[in-house]
Amino acid sequence: MEELTKEFIAESHDGLERMELCLTELENGPGDSKLVSEIFRAGHTIKGTTDFLGFGRMEKLTHVGESLLGVLRDQKLAVTSELRVTAGLSGRVVRDTAATATMAQRRTENSVSAPHPEVTHGSL
């Protein structure tokens, strides 16, 4: 599972970077449906992977983002600067959550390998 989590974090960073680039490009063409679809696909991939890996909180967050992106993709809501900011902030929250999970995993890996200082072979 550790390897899957590491791969998920790397792929999520790539997807989030692409989303941010597309959001920036949307400033020049807010009606560009190809950009909105690309952002949706990246969000959908991240949401599906969080669900598969059992990251419940992150899956709920990404599900809300995917729902908003779906409405934009289906042109039921216009892309505005406020929505671009909201989507950008949501992406940063997902990125920060993934980074926190990575740090926690590294901390756990480091603490498991180090023996307690009071436990030595001589004291057993």
ABEGO torsion letter per residue (X at the ends): XAAAAAAAAAAAAAAAAAAAAAAAAAAABAABAAAAAAAAAAAAAAAAAAAAAGBAAAAAAAAAAAAAAAAAAAGABBBBAAAAAAAAAAAAAAAAAAAAAAAAAAAAAAAAABBBAABBAAAX
